[in-house]
Amino acid sequence: MPEATNELMFELLKRVHHEIGELRQDVSETKRELNVMRGHMAATQNDIHNIYGVLARQDERLDRIDRRLDLHELAETQKSFEPK
C-alpha cells in the first residue's frame, strides 16, 4: 500500500476539487433547465386559463342565441294559433 504522502493527498484533493466544480456546473445547468420548464408550465397554464375564458364567453353567447330562438319560435307558434 502506498504511503499517504503530502503529494498524494494534494493530488487527491485536486481531483476532488475538480469533480466538485463539475458537479456545481451540472447543478447550475439543471437549475436553469428547471426554470425554463417552470416558465413553459406557467405559459401553458395561462393558455389553458385563456381557453377556458373563451369557452365560457362562447357558452354565454350560445345561451343568449338559444333564448332568442326560443322567443322567436314562441312568437311563431302564437301567430299560428291566432284566428284568421
LUMTORLUM-146159 format. One line per field, with one value per atom (N, C-alpha, C): residue number from 1; atom name; x, y, z. Coordinates in Angstrom, 3 decimals, padded with zeros to 6 digits. Layout:
// LUMTORLUM-146159
seq <- (NUM|...)
atom <- (CA|...)
X <- (X|...)
Y <- (Y|...)
Z <- (Z|...)
END
This chain:
// LUMTORLUM-146159
seq <- (1|1|1|2|2|2|3|3|3|4|4|4|5|5|5|6|6|6|7|7|7|8|8|8|9|9|9|10|10|10|11|11|11|12|12|12|13|13|13|14|14|14|15|15|15|16|16|16|17|17|17|18|18|18|19|19|19|20|20|20|21|21|21|22|22|22|23|23|23|24|24|24|25|25|25|26|26|26|27|27|27|28|28|28|29|29|29|30|30|30|31|31|31|32|32|32|33|33|33|34|34|34|35|35|35|36|36|36|37|37|37|38|38|38|39|39|39|40|40|40|41|41|41|42|42|42|43|43|43|44|44|44|45|45|45|46|46|46|47|47|47|48|48|48|49|49|49|50|50|50|51|51|51|52|52|52|53|53|53|54|54|54|55|55|55|56|56|56|57|57|57|58|58|58|59|59|59|60|60|60|61|61|61|62|62|62|63|63|63|64|64|64|65|65|65|66|66|66|67|67|67|68|68|68|69|69|69|70|70|70|71|71|71|72|72|72|73|73|73|74|74|74|75|75|75|76|76|76|77|77|77|78|78|78|79|79|79|80|80|80|81|81|81|82|82|82|83|83|83|84|84|84)
atom <- (N|CA|C|N|CA|C|N|CA|C|N|CA|C|N|CA|C|N|CA|C|N|CA|C|N|CA|C|N|CA|C|N|CA|C|N|CA|C|N|CA|C|N|CA|C|N|CA|C|N|CA|C|N|CA|C|N|CA|C|N|CA|C|N|CA|C|N|CA|C|N|CA|C|N|CA|C|N|CA|C|N|CA|C|N|CA|C|N|CA|C|N|CA|C|N|CA|C|N|CA|C|N|CA|C|N|CA|C|N|CA|C|N|CA|C|N|CA|C|N|CA|C|N|CA|C|N|CA|C|N|CA|C|N|CA|C|N|CA|C|N|CA|C|N|CA|C|N|CA|C|N|CA|C|N|CA|C|N|CA|C|N|CA|C|N|CA|C|N|CA|C|N|CA|C|N|CA|C|N|CA|C|N|CA|C|N|CA|C|N|CA|C|N|CA|C|N|CA|C|N|CA|C|N|CA|C|N|CA|C|N|CA|C|N|CA|C|N|CA|C|N|CA|C|N|CA|C|N|CA|C|N|CA|C|N|CA|C|N|CA|C|N|CA|C|N|CA|C|N|CA|C|N|CA|C|N|CA|C|N|CA|C|N|CA|C|N|CA|C|N|CA|C|N|CA|C|N|CA|C|N|CA|C|N|CA|C|N|CA|C|N|CA|C)
X <- (000.849|000.000|000.894|000.570|001.441|001.273|002.346|002.332|001.490|000.797|-000.018|000.882|001.479|002.376|001.574|002.198|001.551|001.218|002.130|001.887|000.658|000.535|-000.604|-001.897|-001.877|-003.051|-003.414|-002.398|-002.633|-003.278|-002.793|-003.348|-004.797|-005.079|-006.447|-007.378|-006.884|-007.687|-007.940|-006.941|-007.125|-008.202|-008.166|-009.144|-010.562|-010.661|-011.951|-012.451|-011.563|-011.923|-012.446|-011.770|-012.176|-013.565|-013.798|-015.095|-016.214|-015.923|-016.923|-017.263|-016.277|-016.518|-017.430|-017.193|-018.055|-019.482|-019.599|-020.918|-021.664|-020.940|-021.573|-022.104|-021.328|-021.781|-023.025|-023.012|-024.169|-025.409|-025.242|-026.374|-026.882|-025.989|-026.409|-027.175|-026.691|-027.372|-028.755|-028.832|-030.111|-031.086|-030.585|-031.444|-031.978|-031.111|-031.552|-032.631|-032.415|-033.396|-034.730|-034.679|-035.910|-036.639|-035.899|-036.520|-037.186|-036.536|-037.143|-038.429|-038.372|-039.570|-040.677|-040.312|-041.295|-041.961|-041.157|-041.707|-042.672|-042.308|-043.192|-044.488|-044.379|-045.578|-046.496|-045.920|-046.716|-047.404|-046.684|-047.273|-048.404|-048.201|-049.241|-050.463|-050.242|-051.350|-052.120|-051.401|-052.026|-052.845|-052.295|-053.022|-054.315|-054.239|-055.430|-056.461|-056.001|-056.918|-057.613|-056.865|-057.452|-058.464|-058.151|-059.065|-060.371|-060.281|-061.495|-062.321|-061.651|-062.364|-063.096|-062.437|-063.063|-064.257|-064.072|-065.172|-066.364|-066.098|-067.181|-067.951|-067.215|-067.891|-068.723|-068.192|-068.937|-070.191|-070.061|-071.201|-072.293|-071.896|-072.867|-073.537|-072.746|-073.288|-074.295|-073.963|-074.894|-076.179|-076.050|-077.248|-078.149|-077.551|-078.342|-079.032|-078.313|-078.889|-080.042|-079.835|-080.919|-082.146|-081.934|-083.074|-083.795|-083.056|-083.676|-084.464|-083.897|-084.591|-085.859|-085.795|-086.993|-088.070|-087.696|-088.664|-089.248|-088.397|-088.834|-089.793|-089.450|-090.310|-091.643|-091.599|-092.814|-093.722|-093.156|-093.941|-094.555|-093.816|-094.341|-095.487|-095.362|-096.429|-097.671|-097.499|-098.649|-099.369|-098.607|-099.225|-100.027|-099.527|-100.234|-101.542|-101.680|-102.904|-103.912|-103.519|-104.443|-105.490|-106.705|-107.760|-107.540|-107.873|-107.681|-108.952)
Y <- (-001.175|000.000|001.239|002.192|003.375|004.234|004.909|005.796|007.030|007.517|008.712|009.929|010.316|011.466|012.737|013.853|015.142|015.312|014.821|014.944|014.135|012.915|012.073|012.711|013.211|013.878|015.112|015.867|017.061|016.686|015.631|015.174|014.721|014.003|013.560|014.761|015.722|016.916|017.715|017.789|018.483|017.791|016.458|015.691|015.894|015.856|016.074|017.496|018.466|019.854|020.006|019.352|019.409|018.779|017.659|016.985|017.789|018.427|019.287|020.462|021.010|022.085|021.622|020.408|019.869|019.658|019.180|018.982|020.316|021.356|022.679|023.136|022.912|023.275|022.482|021.187|020.347|020.806|021.148|021.612|022.946|023.839|025.127|024.927|024.024|023.736|023.135|022.244|021.631|022.682|023.616|024.699|025.546|025.882|026.669|025.923|024.629|023.838|023.780|023.628|023.602|024.940|026.024|027.353|027.533|027.018|027.084|026.261|025.065|024.217|024.880|025.523|026.233|027.337|028.052|029.104|028.543|027.413|026.793|026.316|025.754|025.293|026.465|027.563|028.745|029.281|029.295|029.768|028.853|027.541|026.580|026.753|026.940|027.147|028.421|029.458|030.716|030.518|029.775|029.498|028.729|027.735|026.950|027.837|028.706|029.638|030.527|031.020|031.861|031.078|029.821|028.983|028.792|028.543|028.403|029.693|030.828|032.095|032.255|031.894|031.984|031.027|029.815|028.850|029.341|029.961|030.482|031.575|032.458|033.517|032.920|031.912|031.269|030.583|029.970|029.298|030.315|031.456|032.511|033.010|033.161|033.640|032.644|031.360|030.344|030.330|030.524|030.591|031.751|032.913|034.066|033.772|033.140|032.779|031.812|030.812|029.855|030.560|031.473|032.198|033.012|033.644|034.427|033.525|032.373|031.452|030.921|030.642|030.174|031.244|032.490|033.577|033.695|033.562|033.656|032.510|031.290|030.139|030.304|030.848|031.076|032.062|033.129|034.117|033.491|032.629|031.971|031.033|030.300|029.382|030.156|031.294|032.107|032.647|033.049|033.556|032.456|031.240|030.156|029.798|030.124|029.821|030.976|032.118|033.255|032.999|033.395|033.212|034.143|033.646|034.442|035.034)
Z <- (000.000|000.000|000.000|-000.908|-000.978|000.269|000.575|001.738|001.444|002.443|002.293|002.442|001.328|001.356|001.086|001.330|001.076|-000.398|-001.272|-002.715|-003.131|-002.591|-002.918|-002.413|-001.193|-000.632|-001.468|-001.884|-002.683|-004.023|-004.657|-005.931|-005.762|-004.694|-004.431|-004.183|-003.415|-003.147|-004.423|-005.307|-006.578|-007.413|-007.428|-008.195|-007.618|-006.283|-005.627|-005.914|-005.844|-006.118|-007.554|-008.493|-009.896|-010.078|-009.454|-009.597|-008.933|-007.826|-007.178|-008.097|-008.762|-009.724|-010.852|-011.362|-012.412|-011.896|-010.656|-010.065|-009.928|-009.556|-009.448|-010.798|-011.843|-013.184|-013.563|-013.259|-013.578|-012.817|-011.550|-010.750|-011.293|-011.661|-012.230|-013.530|-014.378|-015.638|-015.382|-014.410|-014.062|-013.540|-012.728|-012.230|-013.377|-014.331|-015.478|-016.261|-016.491|-017.233|-016.479|-015.163|-014.375|-014.436|-014.420|-014.532|-015.893|-016.942|-018.279|-018.302|-017.722|-017.676|-016.861|-015.770|-014.947|-015.764|-016.556|-017.410|-018.446|-019.054|-020.036|-019.384|-018.197|-017.492|-017.148|-016.716|-016.387|-017.646|-018.759|-020.013|-020.460|-020.317|-020.688|-019.802|-018.507|-017.579|-017.938|-018.297|-018.704|-019.986|-020.939|-022.177|-021.891|-021.026|-020.681|-020.001|-019.117|-018.451|-019.483|-020.456|-021.504|-022.339|-022.631|-023.411|-022.648|-021.342|-020.536|-020.558|-020.535|-020.609|-021.931|-023.026|-024.347|-024.413|-023.906|-023.923|-023.102|-021.977|-021.146|-021.889|-022.574|-023.342|-024.478|-025.146|-026.230|-025.689|-024.532|-023.909|-023.570|-023.014|-022.714|-023.990|-025.026|-026.291|-026.869|-026.802|-027.285|-026.467|-025.158|-024.317|-024.737|-025.010|-025.460|-026.791|-027.698|-029.004|-028.803|-027.945|-027.668|-027.106|-026.189|-025.612|-026.685|-027.563|-028.635|-029.578|-029.917|-030.813|-030.161|-028.882|-028.183|-028.224|-028.027|-028.096|-029.500|-030.498|-031.884|-032.208|-031.786|-032.023|-031.286|-030.086|-029.326|-030.048|-030.587|-031.325|-032.569|-033.264|-034.461|-034.109|-033.022|-032.634|-032.209|-031.583|-031.186|-032.414|-033.429|-034.663|-035.355|-035.288|-035.979|-035.291|-034.008|-033.292|-033.315|-033.818|-033.892|-034.967|-034.674|-035.699|-036.880|-038.031|-039.250|-039.710)
END
